Amino acid sequence: MGQTFRPTRPEEPPAAAEVGLVTEDVAGAYARAVAAGATAWLPPAEKPWGQTVSYVRDLNGFLVELCSPMG
């Protein structure tokens, strides 16, 4: 029996999953991702716990978190 799945679609809300990429330069990574064709989703913002977090969607619509290291 083959497995089935629903592909992520850029025109629909993102799936309830994400890939997280850690970087010291969240704003720079966000800008480079958008310049390379990613869709801006949530600009970089500092969270109450001190981490900087942003989100883009890749060309397939998958949600990608760009964040600073924890602690």
N, C-alpha and C positions, 0 to 999 in steps of 0.2 A: 504494500500500500504506500503510495507516494504521499509526501507531506504537502499541504497546501498553505498558502499564506496570502495576505493582501499586501501588495507593494505600497510603499509610501507614495503619496501623490502631492506634488507641490501646491495644488489648488485646494487641498483639503487641510483641516487642522492637523498638526503634527501627531504622530503616534505617542503613546504613553511610555516612551523610551527616549533615551538620548545617549550620545557619546560625549564624554567629558575630556577635554584637552587642557592640560595645565601649562601655564606660561607665566613668566615674570612680567610680560608686557601685554596685558589683556587688551588695552586700547589699540595697540599696534596690530595685534593678531586679528582683532575685530575689523579694523580698517582694511587690512590686507585681504581678509576673507570676503568682505563685501566688494572690494575692488576686483576680486577674482571671479565674482559671479554669485556668491552666496547672498541669500536674502536676509537683510537686517531684521532681527526679531525682537531683541531686547538689548539696548546699548549698555556698555559697561557701567556698573554701579557697585558701590561698596556696600556690603551687607553688614548688619549689626555685629557680626562676629569678626569683622575685619577683612574678609575675603572679597576680592573684586570678581564679579561674575557678569558674563554677557552671553547672549544666545544668537546664533544665526541658523538658517536652514540651508542645507546643501542643495545642489542642483536637482536632487531627487525629492526634496522636501523634508529630509531627515533632520531632526533637531540636534544641533551641536552646541555644547556648552564650552565656552572659553573662560577659564578661571585661573586665578592666582593660587599658588600653593597654600595649603592650610598650615597654620602654626609655624 
